[in-house]
Amino acid sequence: MDANLTRRQVGTVTVLDITGRVTLGEGSALIREEIKQLAVSGFKNVVVNLGGITYIDSSGIGELVSGVTTMGHAGGSLRLLKPGQRVKDLLKMTRLDTVFQAFEEEGEAVRSFS
Amino acid sequence: MSKAPADLLRRIAQLEERRGLLIVFEGPDGSGKTTQRKLLKSWLKGEGHEVVTTKWSSSDLIKPLIKARKQVRSLNATEFSLMHACDFRHRLETEVLPALCAGKTVIADRYFFTALARDVTRGSDLNWVMNLYSPIFWPDAVFYFQVSPETSGKRIAAERKPSYYESGQDITHLADAHDSYREFIGAVLGQYRGLASIFDFVTVDAEQSIYDQHQFIRSLFKKSARKKWTEYNVAAIADWLNNRPEMRIE
């Protein structure tokens, strides 16, 4: 399934719902462009919802890491929602679990910014 | 990591005191890694370091098997991953760790990042490949030689025809090795880009002159902080010590 990304606003928090395969040339480019756009447009609080992804490769994880940096430089923050066991395992193996704040419930993720 | 027994942590801390540094050179073929590896090695020797080099797919135990299977083009993507992971583990346990513990500097010409980039491009699952290399033995620094697919392709074409697997013909199914290489390396570089973020590579602009690259590497080598084994590499060293009783107590 091709990657798809939709953006919605929950109060001051922007939620990016990503579905499908997040791989090189597909979902990873979508994430990069969207986060860059959010950062330059002044959005500060971003939640990336990974609940609908079916697979993510190094380029996809790499874009999430870059996203944390991009938002950090713009004075904002990027957090993960429903990363799933496979993503959690990857984050743990690569020691990125300390870089990302991750949540299982959207309400909890949104409230974490207040 | 905090669950590791105190005697294991003490032993690792002992090894840490006198160990050498593990420096990794990563990047596609034609990025100039080998040239820079040789330059760094001779500079380090001049500075009084004892230096050991380890190259990708060079284990005396596994390399002949990989070579034979490559010659007859009989490796599928899974076997390709597994055999290279065996080769890596064998070198890590018999070359890299003993050298580091003896206080030598080890320069790895490619590390498991090569497998992550190539194997995932070949269609292997990222989690599965990561697990082949777990527990990860973290190097102190990774220099990533970044070039465009065009430059990599041109440099390779000027020297030789890339081999069947090197050019990714097993997955592109293109008849021309150079065409296949260009297509394959573009995807591999995309994976490297992600890995550079994930593993915090130091990126070297491999389109620069050889001299400039070498000066850049030297200056960063001087500044590079070592990754504390007691923080990063407890699980990997515990595995290794389990198979080497003579190394456990000092």
Chai-1 contact restraints between the chains, C-beta under 6 A:
chainA,res_idxA,chainB,res_idxB,connection_type,confidence,min_distance_angstrom,max_distance_angstrom,comment,restraint_id
A,L24,B,G190,contact,1.0,0.0,6.0,A-B,restraint_1
A,D57,B,V120,contact,1.0,0.0,6.0,A-B,restraint_2
A,D57,B,L126,contact,1.0,0.0,6.0,A-B,restraint_3
A,S58,B,L116,contact,1.0,0.0,6.0,A-B,restraint_4
A,S58,B,V120,contact,1.0,0.0,6.0,A-B,restraint_5
A,S58,B,L126,contact,1.0,0.0,6.0,A-B,restraint_6
A,S58,B,Q191,contact,1.0,0.0,6.0,A-B,restraint_7
A,S58,B,G194,contact,1.0,0.0,6.0,A-B,restraint_8
A,S58,B,L195,contact,1.0,0.0,6.0,A-B,restraint_9
A,S59,B,G190,contact,1.0,0.0,6.0,A-B,restraint_10
A,S59,B,Q191,contact,1.0,0.0,6.0,A-B,restraint_11
A,S59,B,G194,contact,1.0,0.0,6.0,A-B,restraint_12
A,I61,B,I198,contact,1.0,0.0,6.0,A-B,restraint_13
A,G62,B,G194,contact,1.0,0.0,6.0,A-B,restraint_14
A,G62,B,S197,contact,1.0,0.0,6.0,A-B,restraint_15
A,G62,B,I198,contact,1.0,0.0,6.0,A-B,restraint_16
A,V65,B,S197,contact,1.0,0.0,6.0,A-B,restraint_17
A,V65,B,I198,contact,1.0,0.0,6.0,A-B,restraint_18
A,S66,B,S197,contact,1.0,0.0,6.0,A-B,restraint_19
A,R86,B,N127,contact,1.0,0.0,6.0,A-B,restraint_20
A,D89,B,N127,contact,1.0,0.0,6.0,A-B,restraint_21
A,M93,B,M130,contact,1.0,0.0,6.0,A-B,restraint_22
A,M93,B,S134,contact,1.0,0.0,6.0,A-B,restraint_23
A,T94,B,I198,contact,1.0,0.0,6.0,A-B,restraint_24
